[in-house]
Amino acid sequence: MDPLTHTLVGANLASTPIGARSRLAGTAFVIGANLPDVDSILYFTGHSDLALGFRRGWTHGLLALVVLPFIQTALLIAFARWRRIPVSPRWLLLASFIAILTHPFLDWLNNYGMRWLMPFRGTWFYGDSVYIMDPWLWLILGCGWLIGRRATPALIGTWVFFTAAIAWVAGRRSPENVIVIAIVAIVLLGALLWRTKRSFAVAGLVAASLYIGARLTIHYVTAQAIREQIPNVERLMVAPQPLDPLRWDVVAQTPSGYRFGHFHWRKGGLQLEPDVLPLPQDTPEWRAAQREPSIRGFITWMRFPWYEIERSPQGTRVLVHDARYAVRRRSTGGFGGVVVELP
């Protein structure tokens, strides 16, 4: 999930009774909810493929879920002693465990994938049920945390920062996203300005859990319906849309190739495109492309690989795509694709 969702989960947890058990427990919740994403620092090294190959692995797997809470707790205790803040190590450790566990679970929910078994096995797992940037979760968790809080300059500044950052990221994909983000931001500002002394953090967490449970249920039922309509499905992705829980993107691997399209419960069910993407064949070009060190991370991450070969007097180009994100033929890599230049 996006950093805003993780942060809102941590902030709501910090506003529960557990967050009041010890000083810095709220800090443990907010930092812990984001801590596994420390692996994203590799993107700032300029080696994007290395970062992609490491992403959602070591810092998200089983070993990290055991080790990271102790590391975070030790750092918080050291900070507390330096600042002479009385804390309860037991409650800080519990808050750290809970917060850090929420992170890989939320990441598993989308179709980007998560490697639960790292560093022991690199198998990817996909929940395919909640979009990576879900406006409904922003609303639910944002209202749960903001209602009943005092509208301080720091909170308003936080609202401005996240609104601008999310609008910039989502607006690059589609200008229509900015409208959705603006509506969400206005609603959250209204929640912040609503004067009440009651906290809705627990209600927000419960509502978010019910929403996620509903998404998982709809995904399961949708996947079963699609398997009944497409014969000989070997692997299937039924990926969510950000706003409409009844509309899903479909990629199905069959012996003849990848079928792709959409499923909408209100608008005719399954609608497949006539095109069929080719399965990767064992050719010399494909073997050479997979051995290319510069795309090792992408090869590790891709889920539904297919490729094209372009030949010219200067050499051969292999355009490698992942059908999750690239179902149209391209001359460049783009998101969900890479280009390998062979001599």
C-alpha positions as CSV (number, residue, x, y, z in Angstrom):
1,M,0.0,0.0,0.0
2,D,1.0,3.6,-0.3
3,P,2.7,5.4,2.6
4,L,-0.4,7.4,3.5
5,T,-2.4,4.3,4.2
6,H,0.3,2.8,6.3
7,T,0.7,6.0,8.2
8,L,-3.0,6.3,8.8
9,V,-3.2,2.8,10.2
10,G,-0.3,3.6,12.6
11,A,-2.0,6.9,13.6
12,N,-5.3,5.2,14.3
13,L,-3.5,2.4,16.4
14,A,-1.7,5.2,18.3
15,S,-5.1,6.7,19.2
16,T,-6.4,3.4,20.8
17,P,-6.0,2.6,24.5
18,I,-2.7,0.6,23.7
19,G,-1.2,3.9,22.4
20,A,-1.8,5.4,25.8
21,R,-0.1,2.6,27.8
22,S,3.3,4.1,27.5
23,R,5.0,7.2,26.2
24,L,6.4,6.8,22.7
25,A,3.9,4.0,22.1
26,G,2.1,6.2,19.6
27,T,5.5,6.9,17.9
28,A,6.1,3.1,17.8
29,F,2.8,2.6,16.0
30,V,3.4,5.2,13.4
31,I,7.0,4.4,12.7
32,G,6.4,0.6,12.8
33,A,3.6,0.9,10.3
34,N,6.1,2.2,7.8
35,L,9.4,0.6,8.9
36,P,9.4,-2.4,6.5
37,D,9.5,0.2,3.6
38,V,13.1,1.0,4.7
39,D,14.1,-1.1,1.7
40,S,12.8,1.7,-0.6
41,I,15.9,3.7,0.2
42,L,17.7,1.7,-2.5
43,Y,15.7,3.7,-5.1
44,F,17.7,6.8,-4.1
45,T,21.0,5.0,-5.1
46,G,20.1,5.2,-8.7
47,H,19.9,1.4,-9.1
48,S,16.2,1.0,-9.7
49,D,16.4,-2.6,-10.9
50,L,18.4,-3.6,-7.8
51,A,15.8,-1.8,-5.7
52,L,13.0,-3.6,-7.5
53,G,14.6,-7.0,-6.9
54,F,15.0,-6.2,-3.2
55,R,11.6,-4.6,-2.7
56,R,9.1,-6.3,-0.4
57,G,11.5,-9.0,0.4
58,W,14.0,-9.1,3.3
59,T,12.3,-6.3,5.2
60,H,8.8,-7.6,4.7
61,G,9.3,-11.4,5.3
62,L,9.0,-13.6,8.3
63,L,12.5,-12.9,9.7
64,A,11.9,-9.2,9.5
65,L,8.6,-9.5,11.4
66,V,10.5,-11.1,14.3
67,V,13.7,-8.9,14.2
68,L,12.4,-5.4,13.3
69,P,10.1,-5.0,16.4
70,F,13.1,-5.6,18.7
71,I,15.3,-3.2,16.7
72,Q,12.7,-0.5,16.8
73,T,12.0,-1.0,20.5
74,A,15.7,-0.8,21.3
75,L,16.1,2.4,19.4
76,L,13.0,3.9,21.1
77,I,14.3,2.9,24.5
78,A,17.7,4.4,23.7
79,F,16.0,7.6,22.6
80,A,13.9,7.7,25.8
81,R,16.9,7.3,28.0
82,W,18.7,10.1,26.2
83,R,15.7,12.4,26.6
84,R,14.9,11.0,30.0
85,I,11.4,10.0,29.1
86,P,9.8,7.2,31.2
87,V,8.6,4.4,29.0
88,S,7.4,0.8,29.3
89,P,9.6,-1.5,27.2
90,R,6.9,-4.2,27.2
91,W,4.3,-1.9,25.7
92,L,6.7,-0.4,23.2
93,L,7.6,-3.9,22.0
94,L,3.9,-4.9,21.7
95,A,3.1,-1.7,19.8
96,S,6.1,-2.3,17.5
97,F,5.0,-5.9,16.8
98,I,1.4,-4.9,16.0
99,A,2.4,-2.0,13.8
100,I,5.1,-3.8,11.8
101,L,2.8,-6.8,11.2
102,T,0.1,-4.5,9.6
103,H,2.6,-3.4,6.9
104,P,3.2,-6.7,5.0
105,F,-0.5,-7.7,5.4
106,L,-1.6,-4.4,3.7
107,D,1.1,-4.9,1.0
108,W,-0.1,-8.4,0.3
109,L,-3.6,-7.2,-0.4
110,N,-2.7,-5.6,-3.8
111,N,-1.4,-7.2,-7.0
112,Y,2.1,-5.8,-6.7
113,G,3.0,-8.8,-4.5
114,M,4.8,-9.6,-1.3
115,R,7.4,-12.2,-0.3
116,W,6.2,-13.5,3.1
117,L,8.9,-16.3,3.3
118,M,12.0,-14.1,2.7
119,P,14.9,-14.6,3.2
120,F,14.2,-18.4,3.1
121,R,12.2,-18.5,-0.1
122,G,11.5,-15.8,-2.7
123,T,8.0,-16.9,-3.6
124,W,5.6,-14.0,-4.3
125,F,2.1,-13.9,-2.8
126,Y,-0.7,-11.7,-4.1
127,G,-4.0,-10.8,-2.4
128,D,-5.2,-9.0,-5.5
129,S,-8.1,-7.5,-3.5
130,V,-7.3,-3.8,-2.6
131,Y,-5.8,-1.2,-4.9
132,I,-2.4,0.0,-3.9
133,M,-3.8,3.6,-3.5
134,D,-7.3,3.1,-2.2
135,P,-9.3,6.4,-1.7
136,W,-12.0,4.5,0.4
137,L,-9.3,3.5,2.9
138,W,-8.0,7.1,3.0
139,L,-11.5,8.3,3.9
140,I,-12.2,5.6,6.5
141,L,-8.9,5.7,8.2
142,G,-8.5,9.5,7.8
143,C,-11.9,10.3,9.3
144,G,-11.2,7.8,12.1
145,W,-8.0,9.5,13.1
146,L,-8.9,13.2,12.4
147,I,-12.4,13.4,14.0
148,G,-12.0,14.6,17.6
149,R,-8.5,16.0,17.1
150,R,-7.7,19.7,17.5
151,A,-6.9,21.4,14.2
152,T,-3.3,22.5,15.0
153,P,-1.0,24.1,12.4
154,A,1.0,20.8,12.4
155,L,-2.1,18.7,11.5
156,I,-3.1,21.2,8.8
157,G,0.4,21.1,7.5
158,T,0.3,17.3,7.4
159,W,-3.0,17.4,5.5
160,V,-1.5,19.8,2.9
161,F,1.7,17.8,2.5
162,F,-0.1,14.4,1.9
163,T,-2.7,16.0,-0.3
164,A,0.0,17.6,-2.5
165,A,2.2,14.5,-2.6
166,I,-0.6,12.0,-3.4
167,A,-2.0,14.4,-6.0
168,W,1.4,14.7,-7.7
169,V,2.0,11.0,-7.8
170,A,-1.5,10.0,-8.9
171,G,-1.9,12.9,-11.3
172,R,1.0,11.7,-13.3
173,R,-0.9,8.5,-14.1
174,S,-4.3,10.2,-14.9
175,P,-5.5,13.8,-14.4
176,E,-8.9,12.4,-13.3
177,N,-7.2,11.0,-10.2
178,V,-6.6,14.6,-9.0
179,I,-10.4,15.2,-8.8
180,V,-10.9,12.1,-6.6
181,I,-8.0,13.2,-4.4
182,A,-9.4,16.7,-4.1
183,I,-12.8,15.3,-2.9
184,V,-11.1,13.0,-0.4
185,A,-8.9,15.9,0.9
186,I,-12.0,18.1,1.4
187,V,-13.8,15.4,3.3
188,L,-10.8,14.8,5.5
189,L,-10.4,18.5,6.1
190,G,-14.1,18.6,7.2
191,A,-13.4,15.7,9.6
192,L,-10.5,17.6,11.1
193,L,-12.6,20.7,11.6
194,W,-15.5,18.8,13.1
195,R,-15.7,19.8,16.8
196,T,-16.1,16.8,19.1
197,K,-14.2,15.4,22.0
198,R,-14.9,11.8,21.0
199,S,-12.3,9.6,19.3
200,F,-13.3,7.5,16.3
201,A,-9.9,5.7,15.9
202,V,-11.2,2.3,16.9
203,A,-14.3,2.7,14.8
204,G,-12.1,3.6,11.8
205,L,-9.9,0.5,12.3
206,V,-13.0,-1.7,12.6
207,A,-14.6,-0.1,9.5
208,A,-11.4,-0.5,7.5
209,S,-11.1,-4.2,8.5
210,L,-14.7,-4.8,7.4
211,Y,-14.0,-3.0,4.1
212,I,-10.9,-5.1,3.5
213,G,-12.8,-8.3,4.4
214,A,-15.6,-7.3,1.9
215,R,-13.0,-6.7,-0.8
216,L,-11.4,-10.1,-0.2
217,T,-14.8,-11.8,-0.3
218,I,-15.8,-10.1,-3.6
219,H,-12.4,-11.0,-5.1
220,Y,-12.8,-14.7,-4.2
221,V,-16.3,-14.8,-5.6
222,T,-15.2,-13.0,-8.8
223,A,-12.2,-15.3,-9.3
224,Q,-14.5,-18.3,-9.0
225,A,-16.9,-16.9,-11.6
226,I,-14.1,-16.2,-14.0
227,R,-12.6,-19.7,-13.7
228,E,-16.0,-21.1,-14.7
229,Q,-16.0,-19.0,-17.9
230,I,-12.4,-19.4,-19.1
231,P,-11.4,-23.0,-19.7
232,N,-8.0,-24.4,-18.7
233,V,-6.9,-21.5,-16.6
234,E,-3.5,-22.2,-15.2
235,R,-2.9,-18.9,-13.3
236,L,-5.3,-16.0,-12.7
237,M,-5.1,-12.4,-11.6
238,V,-8.3,-10.6,-10.7
239,A,-7.0,-7.1,-9.8
240,P,-9.0,-4.4,-8.1
241,Q,-10.0,-0.9,-9.3
242,P,-9.5,2.0,-6.9
243,L,-13.1,3.2,-6.7
244,D,-15.5,0.5,-7.9
245,P,-15.4,-2.7,-5.8
246,L,-17.5,-4.4,-8.5
247,R,-15.0,-3.8,-11.4
248,W,-11.9,-5.9,-11.7
249,D,-9.0,-6.3,-14.2
250,V,-8.4,-9.8,-15.4
251,V,-5.3,-11.6,-16.6
252,A,-5.6,-15.3,-17.2
253,Q,-2.8,-17.7,-18.2
254,T,-4.1,-20.5,-20.5
255,P,-2.1,-23.0,-22.5
256,S,-2.6,-20.8,-25.6
257,G,-1.5,-17.5,-24.0
258,Y,-2.6,-14.7,-21.7
259,R,-6.2,-13.6,-22.0
260,F,-7.0,-10.2,-20.5
261,G,-10.0,-8.0,-20.0
262,H,-12.4,-6.8,-17.3
263,F,-15.1,-8.2,-15.1
264,H,-18.0,-6.0,-13.8
265,W,-20.8,-7.4,-11.7
266,R,-23.3,-4.7,-12.9
267,K,-22.2,-4.4,-16.6
268,G,-22.2,-7.8,-18.2
269,G,-19.8,-9.8,-16.2
270,L,-16.6,-10.9,-18.0
271,Q,-15.4,-9.1,-21.1
272,L,-12.2,-10.4,-22.6
273,E,-10.2,-8.6,-25.3
274,P,-9.8,-10.5,-28.6
275,D,-6.0,-10.3,-28.4
276,V,-4.0,-13.1,-26.8
277,L,-0.6,-12.3,-25.5
278,P,2.1,-15.0,-26.2
279,L,3.6,-17.1,-23.4
280,P,7.4,-16.7,-23.3
281,Q,9.0,-19.3,-25.6
282,D,12.4,-20.8,-24.9
283,T,14.4,-19.0,-27.5
284,P,18.1,-17.9,-27.5
285,E,17.0,-14.3,-27.3
286,W,14.8,-15.0,-24.3
287,R,17.5,-16.9,-22.5
288,A,20.0,-14.1,-23.2
289,A,17.6,-11.5,-21.9
290,Q,17.0,-13.4,-18.7
291,R,20.8,-13.6,-18.1
292,E,21.2,-9.8,-18.4
293,P,22.3,-8.5,-15.0
294,S,20.7,-5.1,-15.5
295,I,17.1,-6.6,-15.4
296,R,17.7,-9.2,-12.7
297,G,15.4,-7.4,-10.3
298,F,12.6,-7.1,-12.9
299,I,12.9,-10.8,-13.8
300,T,12.5,-11.7,-10.1
301,W,9.5,-9.4,-9.8
302,M,7.5,-10.1,-13.0
303,R,4.4,-12.3,-12.7
304,F,3.0,-12.8,-16.3
305,P,6.1,-12.4,-18.5
306,W,5.9,-12.0,-22.3
307,Y,8.3,-10.5,-24.8
308,E,8.8,-9.2,-28.2
309,I,12.0,-9.3,-30.4
310,E,13.0,-6.4,-32.6
311,R,15.9,-6.9,-35.0
312,S,17.9,-4.3,-36.9
313,P,21.4,-4.1,-38.5
314,Q,22.7,-2.6,-35.2
315,G,21.6,-5.6,-33.1
316,T,18.6,-7.2,-31.4
317,R,16.3,-5.7,-28.8
318,V,14.2,-7.9,-26.5
319,L,11.2,-6.0,-25.0
320,V,10.2,-7.8,-21.8
321,H,6.7,-7.1,-20.4
322,D,4.6,-8.1,-17.4
323,A,1.0,-8.6,-18.4
324,R,-0.1,-7.2,-15.0
325,Y,0.7,-3.7,-16.2
326,A,1.6,-4.0,-19.9
327,V,-0.9,-5.7,-22.2
328,R,-0.2,-3.6,-25.3
329,R,2.8,-3.9,-27.6
330,R,5.4,-1.2,-26.9
331,S,8.7,-0.1,-28.4
332,T,10.0,1.0,-25.0
333,G,9.8,-0.5,-21.6
334,G,7.6,1.9,-19.6
335,F,6.1,0.7,-16.3
336,G,5.8,-3.1,-16.3
337,G,8.4,-3.5,-19.0
338,V,12.2,-3.4,-19.7
339,V,14.3,-3.4,-22.9
340,V,17.4,-5.5,-23.3
341,E,19.9,-4.6,-26.1
342,L,21.6,-7.7,-27.5
343,P,24.6,-7.5,-29.8
